[in-house]
């Protein structure tokens, strides 16, 4: 089912949100906590590209609407496409891949595998239950980088099949 909010229902919802935010702000003050309104934002999750402009306020100050934000290390998007987060993961994996590539002539495979598990693997697994089912076009670059990493670890050519390498090293491919 789809919930369409318009007219009086939308106005009532926005008023309720503003009341709850002001109550939350009062609770923060009563408990000697601070809320930085300039760093506070809200997001409307929707499958369309329309930007909604609701008047959400805390203590009379407008809260900015955003289409993406980083929350607990994961980039969330209003359309839940995971484009920003997969680009972020690819960038982190690429930096770990650079470290592996720099050391491939000086370190044995078991050391490179330990580096993989320290530098690359955590970026692939953190929040993967959320973003791992993203569009294939967003995941493709990460998959290519992971394949490069396993080839470096195993000291094989750039065109070697990676399926047996992943199996041999006990690594799940993305």
N, C-alpha and C positions, 0 to 999 in steps of 0.2 A: 504494500500500500504506500501511497505517496501522501505526504502531509503538505497541503498548500496553505500557506498563511498569508492572508491578505485582509485588508480592511480592518474591522474592529478586533478580530482575533490577533492580528499582527500587532496592533497598537497595545492590546492588553498584555501580550507576551513581552514586548519591549519594556513596558512599564514595570512588569513583574521582575524582569532581569535587572533593571535599574534599582528597584527597591532592594533586591537581594544583594546587589553589589554594594550599596550604601550600608546595609546591615553588616556585611562582611568587613567593610572598611571600619565601621564602629567597633567590631569585635577585635580587629587588629590593634586599634588604638587602645582599647581597654586592656589588652594583653601585652602592651608595650612593644608591638611589632610595627614595622613600617611597610607600606605598600607603595612602590614607585609607579605612579600612574603613567609617567612618560614611557616606561618600559612595558606597560600592559597593553595588550592588543586582543582582538577577538577574530575568530574565523568562522565563516558560514560554510558548512560542508554541503556541496551541491554538485550535480553532474552537468550543469550548464556554465557558460562563461559570463553570465550576468553578475556584475558586482552590485550587491545590495548595500544601500547606505542606511543603516539604522542608527538612531541617536542613542548609543549606549554610553553612559556616563558614570563616573565615580566622583563623588563630591563636586558635581557640577562641571567636571573636566571631561572632555570628549575622549573616548578610547578609539584608537585607530583600528580599522579593519584591515586585515592582511589576507593574502591568498596563499602564503606559505610561511612556515615558522619552524624553528628548531626546538624540539621538546625532548629532553632527556637523550640528546645525541642523535635523534632521528628527525629528519626533515619531513614535516607533514604538509600536504597540499590540500587545498579546499576541494579539489576533484579526486583526490586519492590516487593519482597516477604514479607516484613515486619517482618522477623524473629527476627532481632535485636531489633526492636521497641517493639514487643510483649513481648520479654523477659524482656526488660526494664520496661514496664508497669506492668508485673507480679511481678517484684521485688519491685516496688513502692507499689502495692496493698498488697503484703505480709507484708511490713513494717507497713502499716495502719491496717492490720488484726492483727498483733501482739499487737498493741495498744488497739484495741477492745477486744481482748482476755484477755489482762491483766486487763481490767477494767470491764469485764462482770459480776463479782460477786458484784461489788460495785456501779454500775450505773443502773438506770432504762432504759428501752428501748428507750424512747425519747431522752435521752442523748447519748446513743450509736448510734442512728440514726443521730443525729447532728454530731457526730464524723465521721460517715461513709461519710456524705456529705462534711465534711471538709478534710478528709484524703484519701479517696478511690475514691469517685465519680469524682473529677476533673481529676484524672489519667485515668479513663475509658472514659471520654468524650472528652478530649483535642485531637483534630486531628482524632477523631473516623471516620469521613467521609472519611479519607484517608486510615487508617489501619484496619478499622472495617470489611472490606470484605476480609481479609487475609485468608490463608489456615486454615481450621478447626483445624489442628494439632497444629498450633501456638496459636490459640485462646483458646484452651481447658483448659490450666492451669489457664488462667485469669477467665474463667467461673467457674471453680471449686473454686477458691479463693473468687469470688463474692458470690457464694452459701454459703460458709462457713461464710462469713460476715453476710448475712441475717439471718442465723441460730443463730449466736451469738447475733445479735440485738434482735431477737424475743425470746431468751432464750428457744430454743427447742433442741431436740436431733440431733445428727450428721446425722441421716438417714431420717429426716423429709422431705417431699416433699416441694420444694421451690416455686413452681408456686403460690400457694395462699399467701405465705409470701410476695413475691415481689408485688403482687397485693394489699395486705392489706397496705403495707408501701408506695405504690406509686413509687416504684423503677423499672425502666426498666432494665431487665436483658440483659447482653451482647449478 
